[in-house]
Amino acid sequence: MTRLLLIGPPGAGKGTQAERLALAFNVPAISTGDIFRYNVTNNTPLGLEVKSFMDAGAYVPDSLTNAIVADRLKEADAASGFLLDGYPRTTDQVAELDRLLVAEGTQLDVVVLITADTDEVVARLLKRAAEQGRADDTAEVIRHRLDVYAEQTAPLIDVYSTRGVVVTIDGLGAVEAVTDRILAALAERGLRASTTTL
Ligand code: AMP
């Protein structure tokens, strides 16, 4: 049973690391951003509802986001652990996740904070914009997403730090090196991956 959160500014490499860690720990990587993007691409009712928020680099309302996560965590594959990527992002979402976990009689093992300085994350996001053409990766929207992160999500680091569950990982460098750092920090906390050959 491994229950992890990944937190960090846009462009810190959360998505990439989430997929690698999910493989290593054999748990589903649950990314609210991916769920929303999937729905936007497929023009579902949810997609139509969230598109304008995403395009503007704003957060999707908590009520909608919380409902999506509550549903997703009820699925069978999340029963034996999960890795949440990009959720929670607001104090309201922390409260909802707490409620869901208490209801299940479980708790988070570790919150992995991936750090990267602003110049680096902006450079990475602009590169991703050129490669993937994400609607929210333009210079202006990137700036807004970073502001929203600083305002609404960075304060969550204190909330989880007070609980003693945060490990801070330098997100600079090669993807593999960052994964190794995370795996080492998790192992120190007694969380051993089922495989380290990624
Ligand atoms: P991401 O791929 O995690 O950077 O998320 C892309 C976009 O999806 C964000 O800029 C938000 O518009 C939306 N989003 C993803 N996760 C959340 C969340 N936990 N709360 C609110 N909005 C979210």
Boltz pocket constraint, residues with backbone or C-beta under 6 A from the ligand:
constraints:
  - pocket:
      binder: B
      contacts: [[A, 10], [A, 32], [A, 33], [A, 34], [A, 36], [A, 50], [A, 53], [A, 54], [A, 55], [A, 57], [A, 58], [A, 59], [A, 60], [A, 61], [A, 65], [A, 85], [A, 86], [A, 87], [A, 88], [A, 89], [A, 93], [A, 136], [A, 145]]
      max_distance: 6.0
